[in-house]
Amino acid sequence: MQLHGRTLSRVTRQFQARMLQTKSRPPLASKTIFIVLLIQESDGNLLFVRFIIYWKNNQGVDNMDEVHTYETQVSWNCERKGTLSSDGFPSIEVATPPEFPKGHPGIWSPEHLFVAAAEICLMTTFLSIADNSHVEFVSYSSRAVGTLEKLESGFMVTGIHITPTVVITDEANIERVRRLLEKAEKYCLISNSMKTEVTIDPQVLVK
């Protein structure tokens, strides 16, 4: 299909106007896809122009709103124990870990939840990237270890080491899946929000 200069200029102006009307702008360093649909009449005159503006960010995730909020509530029960809750979620018991004075074993602690947040985020980021990359796998599992140290400024979780294990059926995809795991670690929003150093040791097995 060929467009005359006047028609092309009109399409360009309409496209620029459409971009100005777009409420949700593509984020920086994103891949933007513009689809222009041109419908012609039989005599060659332009009848209809439609623009579809779509983008994906570097994580391979569809565009989302720029601001989200997540609300939790904690209430004290007794001793060094409490209840963590959020509307629409099951409540869980939380407590000071046993390594601290009057701590409680066998109950979720802030330290466990902190480590788990990075571990869960690695998984969900990998799942998103693998889905967008059309990579199939049999299973995903991981183990994470957080290190708590006493520094001059006080106690701090200085490192979280995650060992994700992905089982696949095609040996040819080993390196590709390994790269996706490394990419997931790079773009995990939770670990990117932490001062703690997060490292991974990806394992890809063929079954």
Number of C-alpha atoms within 10 A of each C-alpha: 5 7 13 8 9 9 13 13 12 12 20 12 11 15 19 11 11 14 13 10 10 10 7 11 15 18 15 9 9 14 13 14 12 11 11 13 11 14 13 13 9 8 6 11 12 15 10 11 14 14 15 11 16 14 18 18 16 15 18 21 14 12 15 13 7 8 5 6 4 5 7 9 10 14 12 13 12 8 11 14 20 18 15 18 16 13 9 6 9 8 13 13 17 23 24 20 20 13 9 8 9 13 15 18 12 10 17 18 19 13 17 15 13 16 22 18 13 24 27 16 18 26 19 13 23 24 18 16 21 19 13 14 11 9 14 14 19 11 10 15 12 17 12 18 15 20 13 13 12 10 10 7 6 7 10 15 18 15 17 21 18 22 16 20 18 20 18 20 13 12 11 10 16 17 11 13 22 18 13 19 27 18 18 23 25 16 19 22 15 16 22 14 9 12 11 16 13 23 16 18 13 19 17 20 16 14 10
